[in-house]
Structures are given as C-alpha cells and as structure tokens.
Amino acid sequence: MQTLSKVTLLVAVCATLFSNATAQQPTAKKDGKLYELRFYTTNPGKLPDLHARFRDHTMKLFEKHGMENIIYWNVIDGAAKSDDDKDNMLIYIIAHKDEAAKDASWKAFIADPEWKAVAAKSEEKGKILAKAPSAIFMRETDFSAIDEPVNKNSDAPARLWELRQYNDGPERVPHTVDRFGSGEKEIFTKHGMQTVKFWTATDNSAFIYLLAHKDKASSDSSWKGFRSEFPEFMKKYRDSHPNLPAGRGSGNDVRFLVPTDYSPRK
C-alpha cells in the first residue's frame, strides 16, 4: 500500500507539472500556419473594380474553401521594387492550415463555378490585372506575436502599417532572424512602434516583418529614435558574432500601407 501511495503521488506530481508546462507554452503562435503574402497590380483605373470583387465575392470564396483572411491594404508610400505601381496595387495576407491545405484550397477555389462567373462578370468592361499576381509563402518566427483579433468594426482609427522585406538570401536570413530575436525587436517597441508579426519566407530568401504606427508623424519620430540607438546595438551584436556574412543580400523592400474598407483588421 505504501509503494502504491508513492506511485500515485508521483503520477499526480508529474501530471501537475505537465499541466503547468503545457499551460505556459505559447501554443497559439505555434499552430503551424502557412501565411501567404500576395501582390496585385491593376490596369490604370481598375483598382476599384478589384476592390469590389474582393469585398463582394473573393473573400467569401476564400473562406468557403478554407483560407483565412488576415488583412488587406492599399499602398500609400514606400521604397519597394522599381516596378511597383503603388496607385494601382492591392496587397493582402491570407493563411492556410499547412502546405497541403493551401494546395487543396487554391485548387478548389480556381475550379469553383461561382468564382469563374464572378471573374468573368468583373471583367466585362476590361481586364482588371496588369500582370499576374505574385506571392510569398511565410512561416512565423519564434518571437512573432499571435495574430491580432479581427477588429474591422472597432471604433479605433485605422493604423499606418509598414511592411518590410529584407531580401537577405538563405545564408543571411538565419542571422537576421537571430539579430531581431536578440534585441533589435525590443528597440522598435522602445521607440513606440507596434511589432505586429515576424516571418521568414519558406524558401529562406527573405525576412519579412510588419510594424504599425498611429500615423506618419509617429512613424517618423519612432524611426528617428530607433536610428539613434541602432548603431550601438549593431556594433555589440557584430562584436559578439564575428562570423556574420558580409553584405546585405539583394536589398530591402519597404511599403507603407493603409487597410481597405473591407479588411478584417485595421
């Protein structure tokens, strides 16, 4: 009986420890989502038609086929790719459960008779897109926050979003991720920026992250504070990491964005 009591006690202790450890794990951000960042460029004057198609039809069809609508934006400024046409661009993020779900969802969406009818109807007065959409598939870093709740109907004003893409390449991306996780992220927060999400491209070609600001003046002020502190941080980081790859890959893309009126988050 004494041995049985000890065993029972040990099982109970282990169960408690396991329960506590499980409760402390950030499981919400470890759900394995596959994020898809998509870029659309319309022919001049056709962006309102694209917005109408997404607002009235496409988003619902995405949900019908298992895709999660995260956020949708217009581009207002940025120093991104030279072929960007910011006045005719839609950028958005959707999410999938995993790679297999992504493939199945897109296959079903493209084959859906409702989508085919919607697409044809929307282009009766001319082709909407100037070129084929492009996409980047992404996974969260360990230090990325969980997805924000949907707040489309909130009374809070829409934020100014900043999408930054460091095209560092497979050799440099792991070092960039480590640098942000080792303190650079906290400098953003210290100077008033909201660090919304951090991802790496699935092919490890780029490190991509999302900031939010109250407005452009707040952004300018935050970046001024960040730049005053960053050189010292970077010197210390390089001193402690003497084998960092040289150079900066193929450069950075920066875009300032505002949510569309139908975006789930603003």
N, C-alpha and C positions, 0 to 999 in steps of 0.2 A: 504493500500500500504506500509505503514511504517513497519507494522508487517511482511508482505511478504518479504520486503527487509532484515529484520533482520534474518528471517528464511533462506533466500537464502544465506546470508553472513555466517551464522552458518554452513550450509551444505558445503559451499565452504571451510571454515576453516577446518572442520572435514575431508573433502576429501584430503586436502593438508597434514594434519597431518598423516592420514592413509597412504598416498602415501610415505611420508618420512620415516615412521616407517617401512613400507614394504621394502623399498629400503635398509634399514640398517640391515635387518635380513640376517644372513648367510645361505640363503636358499640352496645354492649349497651343503653344507655338511649336510643338514637336509633332504636329499632326501629319507631316509629310506632304503638305500641299505642293502642287506644281503651279507656279504663277506664270502667267503669260502676259507680257507687255507688248501691246500692238500699236502700230503707227499707220494711220491712214492719211493720204493726201488726195484732196478732191480737185476736180477741174474748177477753174475760177467761177465763183457764184454758186457752186453746188454744195458747199458745206451745210447750209440749212436743210437741204434735201437729205443729206447723210444723217444729220441730227434727227430729223423727223423719222427716218427709217429705224434708227436705234431706239428712239423714245417710244414709238408706237408699236414696234414689231420685234426687232432683233433681240433686245434684252430679254423679252418674254420667251423667245425661242431658245436663247441660250439656257435659260433656267429650265425650260421644258426638257432639254437634252443634257441636264446635269452640270452645266457650267455655272460658276458663281460670279456674279457681277460685283466687282470690287470698287472701282472708281473710273470716272470718265472726265476728260479735260479738253479745254481749248488751250492753245499755246498763245501766250502774250509776249514772250521775250525769251532770249537765250542765245547762247553761243554754241549751237549744236552743229550738225552736219551741214556742209555748204549747200546741199540741195534741199534743205528744209524750206518749205513754203508755209511759214507759221500762220498766215491768214487763212489757210485752207487745210488745216491739219486737225485731226481728232486723234488723241492718244488715250488709251484706256488699258486697264488691267482686269483680267478675269483669272479665276483659279479653278483647278481641277483636283480631284482626289489624288491622282497619280498619273503616270505616263499612259497606262492602259486606258484609264478613264478619259484622258484627253483625246486619244485617238478615236475611241468609240463615240465621244460626244461630237467631235467635228464631223465624223463620217455620217452620223445620224442627222446633224444639222444641215449639211450640204444636200443630203438626199431628201429632206423634208419637203413635200409638195407645197406646204404653206410658205416656206422660205423662198422657193422658186417663184411662186406667184408674187410675193412681196417684192423680191428683187426686180422682177420684170416690170411690175407696176411702177416702181420708184424711178425707173429709167425711161419711161415713155417719152419724156421731154429731153432726153440726152443722157449720156454716160456720166455717172457720178464720180468715179475714181479716176485720177490722172495716171495712176500706176498701181501695181499690185501691192496690197498691204505687206508690211514686214513685221516680224515678231521675234522677241527674245524670250526664251524659257528660263525661269529663275527658281532657285531654292533659297529659303531664308538662311541667314547666318545664325549661329547660336545666340547672339546677343540682340537679335531683332525682336521688337515688341510683337505681341499678338495683334491680329487685325483689329482695328477700331470698330466699334459697333456702328451700324447704319445710323446716320443722323440727318438724312435728307430733309426731314420735316422739323428739324430743330430751329429755334428762333435765333440761334447763334449765327453771326455773319460767316460767309464762306471765307476760308483761308487762302492765302497765296501759297501755292505748292512749288517746290523746287525739286526737280528730278535730275539727278546727277549720275552719269555713267562714266566710269573710269575704264577705258579700254586698255587695260594693263597687260593682257595676254596670260596664258596659262602659267608661265614662270613667275610672274609678278603678283597675280591675284591673291594667292595664299598669304603673301607678305602684307598686302594691302589690308586684307581681312584682319590679320593679326594686329596690325597697327591701329585700326579703328577699335578693335576689341581691347586693346591695351591702354586706351586712354583718350584717343582722338575724339571718339563719340562724346565723351564727357565734356570736352571743350565746347562742342556745339551747344549742349544743354546749358552749360555755364553762361553762355552769352545769349541765351533767350531763344534759341532755335528748338523746335519740336522735332525730335528724331523719330520719324514715323515707322520706317521699315528699312532693312538692310538685306540685300540679296547678292548672290553670285549667279552669273549665267551658268546654265547646266554644262556648257562646254568649257567653262572656266576662262572664257575670253574677256570677261568684264566683271567689275564690282559695281553694283548699282544700288543707290540709296535714295530715300525720299525724305525731304525736310518739309516743314510747314512753318509759315510766318503769319503774323497778323496782317501785314501789308508790306509794300515795297520799302517804306521808310524803316520799318522794323528789321527787314532783311538786311538792308544796308548797314544799319547800326550793329546788328549781330555779327555780320561778316567782318566789320572793322575790328570789333573786339576779338574775334577768333584769330584774325591775321596778326594781331599784336602779340598773341600768345603762342601761336603755332610754331614759329621758327625754333623757339627754345625746346618745345616738346619734341620736335623732329630731330634736333641735334642730339638730345638724350636718347631718343629711340635708335638713331643710327649708331651712336656710340655703343649701345648695348646689343646691336645686331650688325656686326661688322661684315657679314656676308650677304647683305641685301643686293639684289640685282641692280645694275646701273640703268639709268634712263627711266622713261615714263610710258612705255608702250606706244600706242598709236594716238594718244591724246584723250581728252575728256570731252564729253557732251554735256551741256548744261541747258536746261529748259525751265522757264518759269511758266506756271500753269494756273488756270482757274477752272473750277468744276463746271460742267454743263448743268443745265437746269434739271436734267433727269438723273444726274449722278447719285448713287446711293449714299455717297459720303461727300462732304463739302468742307 
